[in-house]
Amino acid sequence: MIAKPKILIIEDDPINMLIITEMLKNEFTLFHALSYEVALELIHNIKFNHLIVDYYLGNNEKNGIDILKLLLKTQPDCKPNIGISSSIRNDDKTNMIQNGFDYFFQKPLDKSKILSALK
């Protein structure tokens, strides 16, 4: 039996985390972080195949770009990396793509687009 790819999902909103989980739970092994600190712990202990991270993580000074940069230092083969945001600012998408994300999707997320990007 082939192991399912491991995805780290970092999303500070529990409802959005649940939505993403429901979209992906049948095809991937999912790991969840509701905060930057939890994400750091997971990154140091588990090798991931993919990353899905919200651009804005609550009141924390760190954001999704900071997490991606840290992840790629220790796990450079983790691809594709997907940035997500509920923001409608084009600057957010541009900033994420310019800083190493392979894809950016605006919430609400489209399951078919996410799955297509991950395959």
A tleap script that builds the chain and sets N, CA, C and O, in Angstrom:
source leaprc.protein.ff14SB
mol = sequence {
  NMET ILE ALA LYS PRO LYS ILE LEU ILE ILE
  GLU ASP ASP PRO ILE ASN MET LEU ILE ILE
  THR GLU MET LEU LYS ASN GLU PHE THR LEU
  PHE HIE ALA LEU SER TYR GLU VAL ALA LEU
  GLU LEU ILE HIE ASN ILE LYS PHE ASN HIE
  LEU ILE VAL ASP TYR TYR LEU GLY ASN ASN
  GLU LYS ASN GLY ILE ASP ILE LEU LYS LEU
  LEU LEU LYS THR GLN PRO ASP CYS LYS PRO
  ASN ILE GLY ILE SER SER SER ILE ARG ASN
  ASP ASP LYS THR ASN MET ILE GLN ASN GLY
  PHE ASP TYR PHE PHE GLN LYS PRO LEU ASP
  LYS SER LYS ILE LEU SER ALA LEU CLYS
}
set mol.1.N position { 0.832 -1.188 0.000 }
set mol.1.CA position { 0.000 0.000 0.000 }
set mol.1.C position { 0.877 1.253 0.000 }
set mol.1.O position { 1.806 1.373 0.799 }
set mol.2.N position { 0.579 2.160 -0.884 }
set mol.2.CA position { 1.333 3.401 -0.995 }
set mol.2.C position { 0.788 4.402 0.010 }
set mol.2.O position { -0.424 4.583 0.135 }
set mol.3.N position { 1.706 5.053 0.727 }
set mol.3.CA position { 1.301 6.052 1.713 }
set mol.3.C position { 0.741 7.289 1.015 }
set mol.3.O position { 1.217 7.693 -0.046 }
set mol.4.N position { -0.259 7.866 1.623 }
set mol.4.CA position { -0.827 9.101 1.090 }
set mol.4.C position { 0.161 10.242 1.314 }
set mol.4.O position { 0.857 10.268 2.329 }
set mol.5.N position { 0.228 11.190 0.369 }
set mol.5.CA position { 1.088 12.365 0.579 }
set mol.5.C position { 0.653 13.141 1.826 }
set mol.5.O position { -0.533 13.227 2.144 }
set mol.6.N position { 1.648 13.703 2.519 }
set mol.6.CA position { 1.394 14.461 3.743 }
set mol.6.C position { 1.293 15.947 3.423 }
set mol.6.O position { 2.157 16.520 2.760 }
set mol.7.N position { 0.218 16.553 3.912 }
set mol.7.CA position { 0.005 17.989 3.714 }
set mol.7.C position { -0.061 18.678 5.063 }
set mol.7.O position { -0.793 18.248 5.955 }
set mol.8.N position { 0.707 19.751 5.209 }
set mol.8.CA position { 0.591 20.620 6.375 }
set mol.8.C position { -0.354 21.754 6.001 }
set mol.8.O position { -0.105 22.497 5.052 }
set mol.9.N position { -1.439 21.877 6.756 }
set mol.9.CA position { -2.409 22.951 6.545 }
set mol.9.C position { -2.292 23.907 7.722 }
set mol.9.O position { -2.454 23.513 8.877 }
set mol.10.N position { -2.011 25.162 7.415 }
set mol.10.CA position { -1.886 26.178 8.460 }
set mol.10.C position { -2.948 27.235 8.198 }
set mol.10.O position { -2.882 27.982 7.222 }
set mol.11.N position { -3.908 27.277 9.078 }
set mol.11.CA position { -5.068 28.160 8.930 }
set mol.11.C position { -5.550 28.517 10.326 }
set mol.11.O position { -5.856 27.627 11.119 }
set mol.12.N position { -5.623 29.808 10.638 }
set mol.12.CA position { -5.993 30.216 11.989 }
set mol.12.C position { -7.497 30.221 12.257 }
set mol.12.O position { -7.917 30.392 13.402 }
set mol.13.N position { -8.294 30.041 11.242 }
set mol.13.CA position { -9.747 30.006 11.416 }
set mol.13.C position { -10.209 28.547 11.436 }
set mol.13.O position { -10.067 27.848 10.432 }
set mol.14.N position { -10.758 28.074 12.562 }
set mol.14.CA position { -11.168 26.662 12.658 }
set mol.14.C position { -12.200 26.233 11.613 }
set mol.14.O position { -12.184 25.085 11.169 }
set mol.15.N position { -13.091 27.134 11.219 }
set mol.15.CA position { -14.105 26.793 10.212 }
set mol.15.C position { -13.433 26.562 8.860 }
set mol.15.O position { -13.732 25.583 8.176 }
set mol.16.N position { -12.535 27.454 8.478 }
set mol.16.CA position { -11.808 27.277 7.219 }
set mol.16.C position { -10.943 26.015 7.254 }
set mol.16.O position { -10.813 25.323 6.244 }
set mol.17.N position { -10.356 25.717 8.408 }
set mol.17.CA position { -9.570 24.499 8.557 }
set mol.17.C position { -10.454 23.277 8.302 }
set mol.17.O position { -10.042 22.337 7.622 }
set mol.18.N position { -11.656 23.295 8.844 }
set mol.18.CA position { -12.587 22.181 8.660 }
set mol.18.C position { -12.977 22.029 7.185 }
set mol.18.O position { -13.060 20.912 6.674 }
set mol.19.N position { -13.212 23.136 6.518 }
set mol.19.CA position { -13.572 23.101 5.092 }
set mol.19.C position { -12.439 22.474 4.270 }
set mol.19.O position { -12.684 21.607 3.431 }
set mol.20.N position { -11.226 22.907 4.508 }
set mol.20.CA position { -10.077 22.370 3.769 }
set mol.20.C position { -9.901 20.882 4.077 }
set mol.20.O position { -9.625 20.081 3.184 }
set mol.21.N position { -10.061 20.533 5.328 }
set mol.21.CA position { -9.939 19.127 5.728 }
set mol.21.C position { -10.959 18.262 4.995 }
set mol.21.O position { -10.618 17.193 4.488 }
set mol.22.N position { -12.185 18.713 4.937 }
set mol.22.CA position { -13.229 17.950 4.250 }
set mol.22.C position { -12.909 17.786 2.760 }
set mol.22.O position { -13.218 16.752 2.167 }
set mol.23.N position { -12.300 18.789 2.170 }
set mol.23.CA position { -11.939 18.716 0.751 }
set mol.23.C position { -10.869 17.665 0.468 }
set mol.23.O position { -10.883 17.027 -0.584 }
set mol.24.N position { -9.948 17.486 1.402 }
set mol.24.CA position { -8.727 16.724 1.120 }
set mol.24.C position { -8.564 15.422 1.889 }
set mol.24.O position { -7.656 14.647 1.591 }
set mol.25.N position { -9.411 15.166 2.861 }
set mol.25.CA position { -9.178 14.065 3.798 }
set mol.25.C position { -9.125 12.681 3.158 }
set mol.25.O position { -8.488 11.783 3.709 }
set mol.26.N position { -9.764 12.484 2.030 }
set mol.26.CA position { -9.782 11.159 1.413 }
set mol.26.C position { -8.528 10.835 0.610 }
set mol.26.O position { -8.224 9.666 0.376 }
set mol.27.N position { -7.806 11.854 0.193 }
set mol.27.CA position { -6.668 11.612 -0.695 }
set mol.27.C position { -5.302 11.902 -0.073 }
set mol.27.O position { -4.270 11.558 -0.649 }
set mol.28.N position { -5.296 12.532 1.096 }
set mol.28.CA position { -4.038 12.947 1.706 }
set mol.28.C position { -4.043 12.668 3.202 }
set mol.28.O position { -5.098 12.540 3.822 }
set mol.29.N position { -2.848 12.578 3.765 }
set mol.29.CA position { -2.700 12.562 5.219 }
set mol.29.C position { -2.514 14.013 5.634 }
set mol.29.O position { -1.575 14.676 5.194 }
set mol.30.N position { -3.403 14.500 6.475 }
set mol.30.CA position { -3.433 15.919 6.810 }
set mol.30.C position { -2.902 16.184 8.220 }
set mol.30.O position { -3.180 15.446 9.165 }
set mol.31.N position { -2.134 17.255 8.322 }
set mol.31.CA position { -1.639 17.742 9.604 }
set mol.31.C position { -2.103 19.185 9.720 }
set mol.31.O position { -2.034 19.945 8.754 }
set mol.32.N position { -2.576 19.561 10.902 }
set mol.32.CA position { -3.211 20.861 11.091 }
set mol.32.C position { -2.442 21.729 12.082 }
set mol.32.O position { -1.948 21.254 13.105 }
set mol.33.N position { -2.357 23.004 11.750 }
set mol.33.CA position { -1.792 23.990 12.669 }
set mol.33.C position { -2.687 25.223 12.620 }
set mol.33.O position { -2.930 25.789 11.555 }
set mol.34.N position { -3.168 25.624 13.783 }
set mol.34.CA position { -3.988 26.830 13.867 }
set mol.34.C position { -3.144 28.059 14.177 }
set mol.34.O position { -3.664 29.172 14.248 }
set mol.35.N position { -1.832 27.857 14.362 }
set mol.35.CA position { -0.954 28.986 14.690 }
set mol.35.C position { 0.443 28.758 14.118 }
set mol.35.O position { 0.806 27.643 13.743 }
set mol.36.N position { 1.191 29.810 14.063 }
set mol.36.CA position { 2.580 29.771 13.591 }
set mol.36.C position { 3.411 28.842 14.476 }
set mol.36.O position { 4.221 28.061 13.976 }
set mol.37.N position { 3.210 28.929 15.780 }
set mol.37.CA position { 4.000 28.144 16.724 }
set mol.37.C position { 3.780 26.638 16.538 }
set mol.37.O position { 4.732 25.857 16.566 }
set mol.38.N position { 2.533 26.245 16.352 }
set mol.38.CA position { 2.233 24.830 16.124 }
set mol.38.C position { 2.834 24.392 14.795 }
set mol.38.O position { 3.360 23.284 14.688 }
set mol.39.N position { 2.761 25.242 13.794 }
set mol.39.CA position { 3.345 24.927 12.487 }
set mol.39.C position { 4.849 24.673 12.607 }
set mol.39.O position { 5.368 23.739 11.996 }
set mol.40.N position { 5.543 25.487 13.382 }
set mol.40.CA position { 6.983 25.306 13.573 }
set mol.40.C position { 7.292 23.935 14.165 }
set mol.40.O position { 8.208 23.247 13.714 }
set mol.41.N position { 6.533 23.552 15.160 }
set mol.41.CA position { 6.728 22.251 15.804 }
set mol.41.C position { 6.554 21.119 14.791 }
set mol.41.O position { 7.367 20.196 14.741 }
set mol.42.N position { 5.505 21.192 13.994 }
set mol.42.CA position { 5.255 20.152 12.991 }
set mol.42.C position { 6.354 20.104 11.933 }
set mol.42.O position { 6.800 19.024 11.545 }
set mol.43.N position { 6.786 21.270 11.469 }
set mol.43.CA position { 7.834 21.339 10.441 }
set mol.43.C position { 9.129 20.695 10.936 }
set mol.43.O position { 9.843 20.054 10.164 }
set mol.44.N position { 9.427 20.865 12.211 }
set mol.44.CA position { 10.656 20.298 12.760 }
set mol.44.C position { 10.575 18.794 12.993 }
set mol.44.O position { 11.605 18.139 13.149 }
set mol.45.N position { 9.360 18.237 13.017 }
set mol.45.CA position { 9.194 16.828 13.361 }
set mol.45.C position { 8.676 15.931 12.241 }
set mol.45.O position { 8.763 14.708 12.349 }
set mol.46.N position { 8.143 16.509 11.175 }
set mol.46.CA position { 7.517 15.708 10.122 }
set mol.46.C position { 7.964 16.225 8.756 }
set mol.46.O position { 8.084 17.431 8.545 }
set mol.47.N position { 8.207 15.301 7.839 }
set mol.47.CA position { 8.538 15.683 6.453 }
set mol.47.C position { 7.240 15.724 5.651 }
set mol.47.O position { 6.500 14.742 5.596 }
set mol.48.N position { 6.979 16.862 5.039 }
set mol.48.CA position { 5.742 17.074 4.288 }
set mol.48.C position { 5.980 17.042 2.783 }
set mol.48.O position { 7.060 17.368 2.293 }
set mol.49.N position { 4.925 16.634 2.065 }
set mol.49.CA position { 4.953 16.656 0.609 }
set mol.49.C position { 4.422 17.977 0.069 }
set mol.49.O position { 4.874 18.459 -0.970 }
set mol.50.N position { 3.451 18.564 0.789 }
set mol.50.CA position { 2.796 19.792 0.326 }
set mol.50.C position { 2.481 20.699 1.517 }
set mol.50.O position { 2.427 20.259 2.665 }
set mol.51.N position { 2.276 21.976 1.200 }
set mol.51.CA position { 1.910 22.966 2.200 }
set mol.51.C position { 0.726 23.769 1.685 }
set mol.51.O position { 0.693 24.180 0.526 }
set mol.52.N position { -0.248 23.986 2.567 }
set mol.52.CA position { -1.329 24.934 2.313 }
set mol.52.C position { -1.340 25.872 3.511 }
set mol.52.O position { -1.508 25.436 4.650 }
set mol.53.N position { -1.162 27.155 3.251 }
set mol.53.CA position { -1.070 28.096 4.371 }
set mol.53.C position { -1.808 29.399 4.051 }
set mol.53.O position { -1.745 29.928 2.941 }
set mol.54.N position { -2.499 29.881 5.063 }
set mol.54.CA position { -3.184 31.167 4.975 }
set mol.54.C position { -2.132 32.281 5.017 }
set mol.54.O position { -1.149 32.188 5.753 }
set mol.55.N position { -2.343 33.311 4.238 }
set mol.55.CA position { -1.402 34.431 4.223 }
set mol.55.C position { -1.367 35.133 5.570 }
set mol.55.O position { -0.293 35.377 6.121 }
set mol.56.N position { -2.533 35.456 6.099 }
set mol.56.CA position { -2.635 36.152 7.387 }
set mol.56.C position { -2.957 35.144 8.477 }
set mol.56.O position { -3.905 34.367 8.353 }
set mol.57.N position { -2.178 35.156 9.531 }
set mol.57.CA position { -2.387 34.210 10.629 }
set mol.57.C position { -2.749 34.944 11.912 }
set mol.57.O position { -1.966 34.965 12.862 }
set mol.58.N position { -3.921 35.539 11.939 }
set mol.58.CA position { -4.405 36.210 13.139 }
set mol.58.C position { -3.558 37.408 13.504 }
set mol.58.O position { -3.159 38.193 12.644 }
set mol.59.N position { -3.290 37.537 14.782 }
set mol.59.CA position { -2.550 38.695 15.294 }
set mol.59.C position { -1.039 38.500 15.279 }
set mol.59.O position { -0.292 39.384 15.697 }
set mol.60.N position { -0.594 37.356 14.802 }
set mol.60.CA position { 0.829 37.060 14.798 }
set mol.60.C position { 1.559 37.945 13.794 }
set mol.60.O position { 1.013 38.278 12.742 }
set mol.61.N position { 2.780 38.323 14.117 }
set mol.61.CA position { 3.581 39.128 13.195 }
set mol.61.C position { 4.079 38.303 12.015 }
set mol.61.O position { 4.419 38.855 10.969 }
set mol.62.N position { 4.124 36.989 12.177 }
set mol.62.CA position { 4.563 36.100 11.103 }
set mol.62.C position { 3.380 35.787 10.200 }
set mol.62.O position { 2.229 35.784 10.637 }
set mol.63.N position { 3.685 35.523 8.925 }
set mol.63.CA position { 2.610 35.195 7.984 }
set mol.63.C position { 2.978 33.936 7.186 }
set mol.63.O position { 3.988 33.285 7.455 }
set mol.64.N position { 2.150 33.621 6.221 }
set mol.64.CA position { 2.363 32.428 5.420 }
set mol.64.C position { 3.694 32.419 4.680 }
set mol.64.O position { 4.287 31.356 4.496 }
set mol.65.N position { 4.165 33.567 4.258 }
set mol.65.CA position { 5.458 33.656 3.565 }
set mol.65.C position { 6.588 33.275 4.513 }
set mol.65.O position { 7.518 32.570 4.120 }
set mol.66.N position { 6.513 33.732 5.748 }
set mol.66.CA position { 7.533 33.386 6.743 }
set mol.66.C position { 7.589 31.872 6.946 }
set mol.66.O position { 8.669 31.289 7.045 }
set mol.67.N position { 6.424 31.248 7.005 }
set mol.67.CA position { 6.368 29.795 7.194 }
set mol.67.C position { 6.945 29.075 5.982 }
set mol.67.O position { 7.715 28.127 6.139 }
set mol.68.N position { 6.587 29.507 4.785 }
set mol.68.CA position { 7.119 28.864 3.578 }
set mol.68.C position { 8.638 28.936 3.547 }
set mol.68.O position { 9.299 27.937 3.264 }
set mol.69.N position { 9.190 30.091 3.830 }
set mol.69.CA position { 10.652 30.248 3.807 }
set mol.69.C position { 11.319 29.310 4.809 }
set mol.69.O position { 12.342 28.695 4.506 }
set mol.70.N position { 10.746 29.205 5.984 }
set mol.70.CA position { 11.294 28.303 6.995 }
set mol.70.C position { 11.178 26.845 6.540 }
set mol.70.O position { 12.132 26.078 6.666 }
set mol.71.N position { 10.038 26.474 6.023 }
set mol.71.CA position { 9.825 25.101 5.563 }
set mol.71.C position { 10.815 24.725 4.470 }
set mol.71.O position { 11.404 23.645 4.508 }
set mol.72.N position { 10.998 25.604 3.501 }
set mol.72.CA position { 11.867 25.284 2.368 }
set mol.72.C position { 13.340 25.199 2.755 }
set mol.72.O position { 14.123 24.574 2.040 }
set mol.73.N position { 13.736 25.814 3.875 }
set mol.73.CA position { 15.116 25.678 4.355 }
set mol.73.C position { 15.393 24.250 4.799 }
set mol.73.O position { 16.493 23.735 4.599 }
set mol.74.N position { 14.404 23.616 5.396 }
set mol.74.CA position { 14.599 22.266 5.922 }
set mol.74.C position { 13.985 21.190 5.035 }
set mol.74.O position { 14.386 20.028 5.102 }
set mol.75.N position { 13.010 21.569 4.199 }
set mol.75.CA position { 12.321 20.609 3.341 }
set mol.75.C position { 12.156 21.185 1.928 }
set mol.75.O position { 11.038 21.479 1.504 }
set mol.76.N position { 13.263 21.345 1.204 }
set mol.76.CA position { 13.199 21.996 -0.108 }
set mol.76.C position { 12.387 21.234 -1.152 }
set mol.76.O position { 11.987 21.815 -2.162 }
set mol.77.N position { 12.140 19.954 -0.929 }
set mol.77.CA position { 11.369 19.160 -1.887 }
set mol.77.C position { 9.869 19.246 -1.662 }
set mol.77.O position { 9.101 18.625 -2.397 }
set mol.78.N position { 9.445 19.988 -0.679 }
set mol.78.CA position { 8.017 20.127 -0.386 }
set mol.78.C position { 7.380 21.011 -1.464 }
set mol.78.O position { 7.511 22.234 -1.436 }
set mol.79.N position { 6.696 20.376 -2.402 }
set mol.79.CA position { 6.081 21.078 -3.539 }
set mol.79.C position { 4.842 20.325 -3.979 }
set mol.79.O position { 4.816 19.103 -3.833 }
set mol.80.N position { 3.838 20.953 -4.493 }
set mol.80.CA position { 3.669 22.396 -4.592 }
set mol.80.C position { 3.226 22.989 -3.254 }
set mol.80.O position { 2.693 22.299 -2.384 }
set mol.81.N position { 3.465 24.274 -3.127 }
set mol.81.CA position { 3.062 25.023 -1.952 }
set mol.81.C position { 1.955 25.985 -2.363 }
set mol.81.O position { 2.069 26.721 -3.343 }
set mol.82.N position { 0.886 25.952 -1.583 }
set mol.82.CA position { -0.307 26.732 -1.928 }
set mol.82.C position { -0.565 27.779 -0.856 }
set mol.82.O position { -0.667 27.466 0.330 }
set mol.83.N position { -0.667 29.015 -1.293 }
set mol.83.CA position { -1.049 30.108 -0.410 }
set mol.83.C position { -2.527 30.404 -0.586 }
set mol.83.O position { -3.048 30.365 -1.700 }
set mol.84.N position { -3.198 30.698 0.512 }
set mol.84.CA position { -4.618 31.030 0.464 }
set mol.84.C position { -4.877 32.305 1.263 }
set mol.84.O position { -4.116 32.652 2.166 }
set mol.85.N position { -5.950 32.986 0.921 }
set mol.85.CA position { -6.316 34.194 1.662 }
set mol.85.C position { -7.749 34.580 1.340 }
set mol.85.O position { -8.256 34.299 0.254 }
set mol.86.N position { -8.385 35.222 2.291 }
set mol.86.CA position { -9.717 35.771 2.034 }
set mol.86.C position { -9.607 37.213 1.545 }
set mol.86.O position { -10.604 37.827 1.166 }
set mol.87.N position { -8.405 37.737 1.558 }
set mol.87.CA position { -8.164 39.102 1.101 }
set mol.87.C position { -8.425 39.215 -0.401 }
set mol.87.O position { -8.168 38.279 -1.157 }
set mol.88.N position { -8.931 40.355 -0.817 }
set mol.88.CA position { -9.161 40.583 -2.242 }
set mol.88.C position { -8.070 41.477 -2.844 }
set mol.88.O position { -8.192 41.933 -3.981 }
set mol.89.N position { -7.026 41.719 -2.086 }
set mol.89.CA position { -5.934 42.576 -2.558 }
set mol.89.C position { -5.035 41.806 -3.517 }
set mol.89.O position { -4.536 40.736 -3.170 }
set mol.90.N position { -4.825 42.329 -4.697 }
set mol.90.CA position { -3.916 41.707 -5.668 }
set mol.90.C position { -2.491 41.645 -5.134 }
set mol.90.O position { -1.722 40.756 -5.500 }
set mol.91.N position { -2.138 42.600 -4.260 }
set mol.91.CA position { -0.789 42.624 -3.685 }
set mol.91.C position { -0.488 41.349 -2.908 }
set mol.91.O position { 0.647 40.873 -2.916 }
set mol.92.N position { -1.494 40.794 -2.237 }
set mol.92.CA position { -1.271 39.573 -1.466 }
set mol.92.C position { -0.899 38.420 -2.388 }
set mol.92.O position { 0.057 37.693 -2.122 }
set mol.93.N position { -1.643 38.252 -3.459 }
set mol.93.CA position { -1.351 37.184 -4.419 }
set mol.93.C position { 0.042 37.377 -5.009 }
set mol.93.O position { 0.836 36.437 -5.044 }
set mol.94.N position { 0.339 38.573 -5.468 }
set mol.94.CA position { 1.637 38.870 -6.060 }
set mol.94.C position { 2.760 38.603 -5.072 }
set mol.94.O position { 3.775 38.000 -5.424 }
set mol.95.N position { 2.580 39.049 -3.840 }
set mol.95.CA position { 3.593 38.872 -2.801 }
set mol.95.C position { 3.848 37.392 -2.530 }
set mol.95.O position { 5.000 36.982 -2.385 }
set mol.96.N position { 2.799 36.597 -2.462 }
set mol.96.CA position { 2.977 35.172 -2.193 }
set mol.96.C position { 3.679 34.467 -3.351 }
set mol.96.O position { 4.587 33.667 -3.126 }
set mol.97.N position { 3.276 34.749 -4.570 }
set mol.97.CA position { 3.890 34.105 -5.735 }
set mol.97.C position { 5.358 34.535 -5.864 }
set mol.97.O position { 6.221 33.706 -6.151 }
set mol.98.N position { 5.640 35.822 -5.655 }
set mol.98.CA position { 7.014 36.305 -5.761 }
set mol.98.C position { 7.922 35.740 -4.671 }
set mol.98.O position { 9.142 35.704 -4.825 }
set mol.99.N position { 7.318 35.302 -3.574 }
set mol.99.CA position { 8.104 34.779 -2.457 }
set mol.99.C position { 8.105 33.257 -2.382 }
set mol.99.O position { 8.389 32.689 -1.328 }
set mol.100.N position { 7.787 32.590 -3.495 }
set mol.100.CA position { 8.008 31.160 -3.563 }
set mol.100.C position { 6.806 30.246 -3.601 }
set mol.100.O position { 6.964 29.036 -3.758 }
set mol.101.N position { 5.609 30.786 -3.462 }
set mol.101.CA position { 4.436 29.912 -3.551 }
set mol.101.C position { 4.204 29.509 -4.996 }
set mol.101.O position { 4.403 30.301 -5.918 }
set mol.102.N position { 3.778 28.264 -5.179 }
set mol.102.CA position { 3.505 27.763 -6.515 }
set mol.102.C position { 2.114 28.166 -6.985 }
set mol.102.O position { 1.882 28.362 -8.178 }
set mol.103.N position { 1.201 28.285 -6.042 }
set mol.103.CA position { -0.192 28.655 -6.349 }
set mol.103.C position { -0.723 29.574 -5.260 }
set mol.103.O position { -0.247 29.575 -4.125 }
set mol.104.N position { -1.721 30.352 -5.643 }
set mol.104.CA position { -2.451 31.189 -4.693 }
set mol.104.C position { -3.933 31.062 -5.021 }
set mol.104.O position { -4.335 31.176 -6.179 }
set mol.105.N position { -4.736 30.825 -3.998 }
set mol.105.CA position { -6.181 30.747 -4.185 }
set mol.105.C position { -6.880 31.625 -3.155 }
set mol.105.O position { -6.519 31.658 -1.979 }
set mol.106.N position { -7.885 32.327 -3.643 }
set mol.106.CA position { -8.685 33.177 -2.766 }
set mol.106.C position { -9.843 32.357 -2.200 }
set mol.106.O position { -10.440 31.533 -2.892 }
set mol.107.N position { -10.143 32.601 -0.933 }
set mol.107.CA position { -11.288 31.955 -0.289 }
set mol.107.C position { -12.560 32.648 -0.763 }
set mol.107.O position { -12.536 33.852 -1.021 }
set mol.108.N position { -13.654 31.935 -0.882 }
set mol.108.CA position { -13.829 30.520 -0.590 }
set mol.108.C position { -13.100 29.673 -1.632 }
set mol.108.O position { -13.047 30.014 -2.814 }
set mol.109.N position { -12.548 28.573 -1.163 }
set mol.109.CA position { -11.715 27.719 -2.004 }
set mol.109.C position { -12.552 26.810 -2.897 }
set mol.109.O position { -13.649 26.385 -2.535 }
set mol.110.N position { -12.006 26.530 -4.059 }
set mol.110.CA position { -12.623 25.631 -5.025 }
set mol.110.C position { -11.893 24.295 -4.948 }
set mol.110.O position { -10.704 24.215 -5.256 }
set mol.111.N position { -12.604 23.248 -4.536 }
set mol.111.CA position { -12.000 21.935 -4.331 }
set mol.111.C position { -11.276 21.432 -5.586 }
set mol.111.O position { -10.163 20.915 -5.494 }
set mol.112.N position { -11.895 21.580 -6.737 }
set mol.112.CA position { -11.264 21.062 -7.959 }
set mol.112.C position { -9.948 21.780 -8.268 }
set mol.112.O position { -9.002 21.147 -8.738 }
set mol.113.N position { -9.872 23.065 -8.016 }
set mol.113.CA position { -8.627 23.811 -8.251 }
set mol.113.C position { -7.537 23.379 -7.279 }
set mol.113.O position { -6.382 23.213 -7.669 }
set mol.114.N position { -7.902 23.198 -6.017 }
set mol.114.CA position { -6.917 22.768 -5.016 }
set mol.114.C position { -6.384 21.384 -5.378 }
set mol.114.O position { -5.174 21.163 -5.380 }
set mol.115.N position { -7.288 20.455 -5.685 }
set mol.115.CA position { -6.861 19.095 -6.033 }
set mol.115.C position { -6.004 19.084 -7.287 }
set mol.115.O position { -5.019 18.349 -7.360 }
set mol.116.N position { -6.366 19.885 -8.265 }
set mol.116.CA position { -5.584 19.969 -9.493 }
set mol.116.C position { -4.171 20.485 -9.210 }
set mol.116.O position { -3.199 19.972 -9.765 }
set mol.117.N position { -4.061 21.476 -8.366 }
set mol.117.CA position { -2.751 22.036 -8.029 }
set mol.117.C position { -1.885 21.019 -7.277 }
set mol.117.O position { -0.666 20.994 -7.447 }
set mol.118.N position { -2.510 20.190 -6.456 }
set mol.118.CA position { -1.773 19.223 -5.657 }
set mol.118.C position { -1.334 18.006 -6.469 }
set mol.118.O position { -0.455 17.260 -6.038 }
set mol.119.N position { -1.933 17.801 -7.630 }
set mol.119.CA position { -1.577 16.661 -8.456 }
set mol.119.C position { -0.680 17.131 -9.558 }
set mol.119.O position { -0.250 16.330 -10.387 }
savepdb mol mol.pdb
quit
